[in-house]
Amino acid sequence: MIKFKVKRSADGKIVRFEVEGHAYYAENGADIVCAAVSTACIMAIDGIEELKLADITYKDSDGFLECDISSERKEGADVLLDSLMIMIYEIAKQYKKYLFILEV
C-alpha cells in the first residue's frame, strides 16, 4: 500500500508531502496506481521548479519521496499543490486498498 502524508500550515497551505511504499496493484512496470501517484507528484514538483513558484527541496528513492515547499511562494504553487491533492484523492477513491492518505 502507498502511504501519502501531507502537512499543511495553519492557513491550510501544503508545506510538505511524503509518499512511501508500493501499491502492489500489479507487477512492477505495470502498476497503474504507482504510476498515477508518481506522475501526479512529479508534475507538481516539476511545475513548481520550472515556473520558479517556490523554493522546494525533495528526496526520492525507490518507494519513497519527500518534498518540502517554502512558505514564501507565488500563488501558482498552491494551485499545483491543490491539484496534486485532488488527483491523489481521486486515485484513492478508485483504489482504496492501494493508497492511504494522512493529513497532518
Backbone as CSV, one residue per row, in Angstrom:
resi,resn,N_x,N_y,N_z,CA_x,CA_y,CA_z,C_x,C_y,C_z
1,MET,0.837,-1.183,0.000,0.000,0.000,0.000,0.883,1.248,0.000
2,ILE,0.465,2.247,-0.761,1.150,3.536,-0.768,0.571,4.375,0.361
3,LYS,1.455,5.001,1.126,1.035,5.931,2.175,1.429,7.330,1.727
4,PHE,0.431,8.193,1.616,0.648,9.572,1.203,0.339,10.454,2.402
5,LYS,1.370,11.157,2.899,1.178,12.022,4.059,1.402,13.462,3.620
6,VAL,0.477,14.342,4.016,0.587,15.756,3.662,0.490,16.590,4.934
7,LYS,1.356,17.591,5.009,1.351,18.513,6.145,0.979,19.889,5.628
8,ARG,0.084,20.545,6.369,-0.375,21.878,5.984,0.017,22.903,7.050
9,SER,0.157,24.138,6.623,0.417,25.236,7.549,-0.887,25.612,8.242
10,ALA,-0.817,26.527,9.188,-2.010,26.972,9.916,-3.063,27.562,8.976
11,ASP,-2.618,28.138,7.865,-3.578,28.715,6.918,-3.995,27.733,5.819
12,GLY,-3.643,26.460,5.988,-4.121,25.418,5.087,-3.266,25.140,3.868
13,LYS,-2.135,25.821,3.741,-1.280,25.594,2.582,-0.391,24.373,2.799
14,ILE,-0.191,23.624,1.754,0.660,22.439,1.829,2.116,22.889,1.951
15,VAL,2.787,22.390,2.984,4.199,22.729,3.188,5.101,21.507,3.042
16,ARG,4.499,20.308,3.044,5.291,19.083,2.919,4.381,17.937,2.495
17,PHE,4.914,17.062,1.653,4.229,15.792,1.417,5.260,14.690,1.307
18,GLU,4.835,13.511,1.724,5.675,12.314,1.692,4.883,11.184,1.065
19,VAL,5.558,10.398,0.275,4.957,9.225,-0.342,5.870,8.051,-0.022
20,GLU,5.275,6.980,0.497,6.092,5.837,0.887,5.379,4.541,0.525
21,GLY,6.143,3.603,0.021,5.622,2.274,-0.265,5.265,2.072,-1.719
22,HIS,4.740,0.888,-1.976,4.304,0.491,-3.318,2.860,0.020,-3.229
23,ALA,2.118,0.195,-4.291,0.712,-0.202,-4.298,0.550,-1.722,-4.376
24,TYR,1.390,-2.379,-5.153,1.263,-3.808,-5.435,-0.075,-4.133,-6.094
25,TYR,-0.556,-3.191,-6.887,-1.774,-3.413,-7.673,-1.483,-4.378,-8.815
26,ALA,-0.295,-4.252,-9.379,0.143,-5.110,-10.484,1.653,-5.276,-10.375
27,GLU,2.204,-6.083,-11.260,3.650,-6.306,-11.209,4.401,-5.016,-11.545
28,ASN,5.647,-4.958,-11.093,6.495,-3.803,-11.323,6.547,-3.476,-12.814
29,GLY,6.315,-2.223,-13.143,6.310,-1.794,-14.535,4.923,-1.755,-15.154
30,ALA,3.956,-2.377,-14.483,2.588,-2.383,-14.992,1.601,-1.867,-13.946
31,ASP,2.108,-1.325,-12.857,1.266,-0.899,-11.739,0.740,0.511,-11.995
32,ILE,-0.524,0.599,-12.416,-1.101,1.901,-12.773,-1.315,2.796,-11.555
33,VAL,-1.476,2.223,-10.382,-1.661,3.044,-9.179,-0.350,3.742,-8.834
34,CYS,0.737,2.994,-8.804,2.052,3.599,-8.547,2.367,4.652,-9.612
35,ALA,2.083,4.338,-10.847,2.382,5.268,-11.938,1.574,6.558,-11.803
36,ALA,0.313,6.441,-11.446,-0.537,7.622,-11.310,-0.074,8.513,-10.163
37,VAL,0.227,7.915,-9.012,0.692,8.693,-7.855,2.029,9.346,-8.172
38,SER,2.944,8.591,-8.750,4.259,9.138,-9.094,4.141,10.292,-10.081
39,THR,3.327,10.117,-11.092,3.157,11.151,-12.105,2.576,12.424,-11.510
40,ALA,1.572,12.291,-10.654,0.960,13.461,-10.017,1.986,14.223,-9.178
41,CYS,2.777,13.495,-8.417,3.783,14.135,-7.552,4.867,14.831,-8.362
42,ILE,5.382,14.152,-9.358,6.451,14.728,-10.173,5.938,15.918,-10.977
43,MET,4.689,15.870,-11.428,4.102,17.005,-12.147,4.083,18.241,-11.246
44,ALA,3.683,18.073,-9.989,3.633,19.209,-9.062,5.037,19.746,-8.780
45,ILE,5.966,18.851,-8.490,7.343,19.267,-8.196,7.974,19.967,-9.401
46,ASP,7.884,19.348,-10.567,8.486,19.933,-11.768,7.848,21.279,-12.122
47,GLY,6.535,21.360,-11.979,5.843,22.614,-12.279,6.301,23.744,-11.369
48,ILE,6.411,23.458,-10.081,6.861,24.483,-9.123,8.294,24.896,-9.422
49,GLU,9.133,23.918,-9.709,10.543,24.227,-10.005,10.700,24.997,-11.317
50,GLU,10.136,24.477,-12.376,10.321,25.077,-13.701,9.753,26.494,-13.778
51,LEU,8.632,26.714,-13.100,7.996,28.034,-13.133,8.497,28.951,-12.022
52,LYS,9.421,28.421,-11.204,10.018,29.188,-10.100,8.949,29.796,-9.194
53,LEU,8.013,28.942,-8.772,6.891,29.400,-7.946,7.190,29.364,-6.456
54,ALA,8.188,28.570,-6.059,8.576,28.464,-4.647,9.895,27.715,-4.581
55,ASP,10.562,27.874,-3.461,11.749,27.057,-3.209,11.276,25.721,-2.661
56,ILE,11.769,24.651,-3.246,11.416,23.322,-2.747,12.674,22.480,-2.619
57,THR,12.604,21.539,-1.701,13.645,20.523,-1.592,12.934,19.181,-1.587
58,TYR,13.533,18.218,-2.237,12.924,16.896,-2.251,13.990,15.827,-2.352
59,LYS,13.627,14.648,-1.873,14.469,13.459,-1.968,13.591,12.343,-2.476
60,ASP,14.136,11.533,-3.335,13.369,10.371,-3.759,14.289,9.177,-3.940
61,SER,13.726,8.030,-3.690,14.386,6.756,-3.909,13.281,5.747,-4.188
62,ASP,13.630,4.530,-4.398,12.629,3.513,-4.717,11.585,3.419,-3.610
63,GLY,10.367,3.749,-3.936,9.274,3.637,-2.979,9.219,4.738,-1.949
64,PHE,9.925,5.842,-2.178,9.906,6.932,-1.200,10.138,8.268,-1.893
65,LEU,9.347,9.269,-1.494,9.513,10.637,-1.965,9.093,11.558,-0.838
66,GLU,9.916,12.557,-0.545,9.515,13.602,0.395,9.808,14.940,-0.236
67,CYS,8.928,15.899,-0.017,9.055,17.204,-0.631,8.642,18.277,0.369
68,ASP,9.513,19.265,0.561,9.224,20.415,1.410,9.106,21.650,0.531
69,ILE,8.070,22.452,0.791,7.803,23.638,-0.005,7.898,24.854,0.904
70,SER,8.635,25.879,0.478,8.785,27.080,1.299,7.440,27.781,1.474
71,SER,7.314,28.487,2.582,6.065,29.213,2.836,5.983,30.474,1.970
72,GLU,7.123,30.978,1.526,7.124,32.110,0.604,7.006,31.558,-0.809
73,ARG,5.877,31.856,-1.438,5.617,31.272,-2.751,4.652,32.121,-3.541
74,LYS,4.645,31.889,-4.814,3.682,32.544,-5.690,2.403,31.711,-5.689
75,GLU,1.311,32.350,-6.049,0.003,31.705,-5.998,-0.063,30.425,-6.830
76,GLY,0.619,30.383,-7.922,0.583,29.207,-8.785,1.056,27.939,-8.097
77,ALA,1.941,28.079,-7.111,2.404,26.901,-6.378,1.247,26.225,-5.666
78,ASP,0.382,27.022,-5.067,-0.758,26.444,-4.359,-1.763,25.800,-5.309
79,VAL,-1.896,26.354,-6.493,-2.775,25.744,-7.497,-2.253,24.358,-7.862
80,LEU,-0.946,24.258,-8.093,-0.365,22.954,-8.431,-0.484,21.968,-7.270
81,LEU,-0.232,22.429,-6.061,-0.321,21.535,-4.894,-1.761,21.119,-4.608
82,ASP,-2.705,22.036,-4.774,-4.115,21.667,-4.606,-4.547,20.680,-5.686
83,SER,-4.048,20.869,-6.900,-4.345,19.926,-7.988,-3.758,18.554,-7.684
84,LEU,-2.561,18.532,-7.116,-1.962,17.265,-6.695,-2.887,16.548,-5.724
85,MET,-3.397,17.268,-4.727,-4.258,16.630,-3.730,-5.575,16.154,-4.339
86,ILE,-6.125,16.908,-5.269,-7.349,16.467,-5.949,-7.084,15.136,-6.646
87,MET,-5.971,15.051,-7.346,-5.622,13.824,-8.060,-5.397,12.665,-7.096
88,ILE,-4.674,12.906,-6.008,-4.396,11.843,-5.045,-5.696,11.334,-4.431
89,TYR,-6.605,12.230,-4.070,-7.892,11.790,-3.514,-8.724,11.031,-4.548
90,GLU,-8.670,11.429,-5.797,-9.402,10.705,-6.847,-8.833,9.293,-7.036
91,ILE,-7.523,9.176,-7.024,-6.902,7.852,-7.136,-7.316,6.987,-5.941
92,ALA,-7.280,7.576,-4.747,-7.642,6.831,-3.540,-9.101,6.376,-3.563
93,LYS,-9.992,7.174,-4.156,-11.404,6.781,-4.267,-11.550,5.513,-5.106
94,GLN,-10.786,5.430,-6.164,-10.906,4.302,-7.086,-10.111,3.076,-6.636
95,TYR,-9.056,3.302,-5.868,-8.147,2.211,-5.486,-7.893,2.234,-3.972
96,LYS,-8.971,2.131,-3.206,-8.922,2.258,-1.740,-7.934,1.318,-1.070
97,LYS,-7.803,0.135,-1.580,-6.924,-0.861,-0.952,-5.448,-0.591,-1.222
98,TYR,-5.146,0.357,-2.086,-3.777,0.542,-2.532,-3.161,1.892,-2.168
99,LEU,-3.978,2.827,-1.668,-3.491,4.175,-1.360,-4.174,4.689,-0.110
100,PHE,-3.362,5.075,0.871,-3.842,5.616,2.144,-3.339,7.055,2.261
101,ILE,-4.225,7.982,2.613,-3.866,9.387,2.729,-3.987,9.816,4.186
102,LEU,-2.972,10.531,4.663,-2.975,11.054,6.017,-2.650,12.537,5.946
103,GLU,-3.562,13.380,6.437,-3.296,14.822,6.504,-2.968,15.170,7.945
104,VAL,-1.811,15.803,8.138,-1.388,16.185,9.499,-1.203,17.686,9.601
